[in-house]
Amino acid sequence: MNRNSHIKTHFDSRVILSFVAILLLSGIILAFRVNENEPCQVEDFKIQASSFKVGELITFSDYTDNAHEWKWNFGDGNEVSFRSKVAHEYKEPGKYLVNLWVNKNCNIAKIVEIKPETDVIDSTLLPRFRAPRVAYVNEPVAFSDSTSHAKSWEWRFGEGDKIDAIDKNPTYTYSTPGEKTVSLFVNDDIKYVSFKKITVLPARKENKPISRADIIRETQTSVVNDYLDRIPEAPASELEEKPAVAVKKTEEPEEKIKVPELDEGKLARLIMGISQDKLSFSNFTRYFCKDRLPSVQLLKEDRVVSVHYLNNILRGKKIELKSVSMVRNKKNNCVSLIVLDYKRKGLF
């Protein structure tokens, strides 16, 4: 008997499976290396936008043949993967380097410049007002608005950062000379504001009448003395004392004082201007008679206080007005009492 005939051929199934796995893994590695060695065909990518401004969606597109994977870096810390066409918007103006990787190993970069965002201004909505070109210190200056759609006004006359008036046609008295910038916006829309320049000159000197003593004191020439000597003296009879004649006094109505127009609605806006720290105290009190500031009745606290106290407790505080009314003096038309009901907002 042949000895070799007793040898049996036997293959373990685990050995066969291991061999197949090694073949598959080798194929995958070979395919990956072939893909890595594939020459880059990326030549350019497109950037499309109407104006390249902040906040605008900008489209980035790649049309490379045989591309199957993309990765974008927009230069502002944002990345997008797995798409050949993407849209992105920039939050700040400037120049950004945009990088594109195709199939992981092909890279191309381009610079995109983003411009600042600009608001489109409708000139028909800008306030229209009149202001003189020249004014004088301590002399009232009149301003007038002709904006057709205006329902509320905020004027600043160039002597501070707070509101100076909320009237349609206010007057203002400058306290310092120089070139001032007058600004106005209406209907609480700060986007539409108009400006005008006004030159404020120093206060004009008063033309006081010159007396005989002033002339003698200023000039001592003989010509002036001769002229003054020729001025006739008053007759002695006119210098004698005449008996006093009793005059019957008649009570006349107190003359009404002219102050800027003020109603409850405007008064409420003035009080809110103090609360928001947008209106100075002096420009609040100019709507009342000078040296006759009204008292303030606080309904919630059931007491009467001064407008100075009202300014101190409301300035810079968040409040909600419930009701505002006022009482005028019938003789002079001055506001004598403000009746106010409000409540605080927040904890402080």
Secondary structure as GFF3:
##gff-version 3
##sequence-region A 1 348
A	DSSP	three_ten_helix	3	6	.	.	.	ID=ss1
A	DSSP	alpha_helix	13	36	.	.	.	ID=ss2
A	DSSP	beta_strand	46	48	.	.	.	ID=ss3
A	DSSP	beta_strand	58	61	.	.	.	ID=ss4
A	DSSP	beta_strand	70	73	.	.	.	ID=ss5
A	DSSP	beta_strand	79	81	.	.	.	ID=ss6
A	DSSP	beta_strand	85	88	.	.	.	ID=ss7
A	DSSP	beta_strand	94	102	.	.	.	ID=ss8
A	DSSP	beta_strand	106	114	.	.	.	ID=ss9
A	DSSP	three_ten_helix	123	125	.	.	.	ID=ss10
A	DSSP	beta_strand	129	130	.	.	.	ID=ss11
A	DSSP	beta_strand	134	136	.	.	.	ID=ss12
A	DSSP	beta_strand	140	142	.	.	.	ID=ss13
A	DSSP	beta_strand	144	145	.	.	.	ID=ss14
A	DSSP	beta_strand	153	156	.	.	.	ID=ss15
A	DSSP	beta_strand	171	173	.	.	.	ID=ss16
A	DSSP	beta_strand	178	186	.	.	.	ID=ss17
A	DSSP	beta_strand	193	201	.	.	.	ID=ss18
A	DSSP	alpha_helix	212	218	.	.	.	ID=ss19
A	DSSP	alpha_helix	222	229	.	.	.	ID=ss20
A	DSSP	alpha_helix	236	239	.	.	.	ID=ss21
A	DSSP	alpha_helix	264	275	.	.	.	ID=ss22
A	DSSP	alpha_helix	281	285	.	.	.	ID=ss23
A	DSSP	beta_strand	295	298	.	.	.	ID=ss24
A	DSSP	beta_strand	303	306	.	.	.	ID=ss25
A	DSSP	alpha_helix	307	314	.	.	.	ID=ss26
A	DSSP	beta_strand	319	328	.	.	.	ID=ss27
A	DSSP	beta_strand	335	344	.	.	.	ID=ss28
###
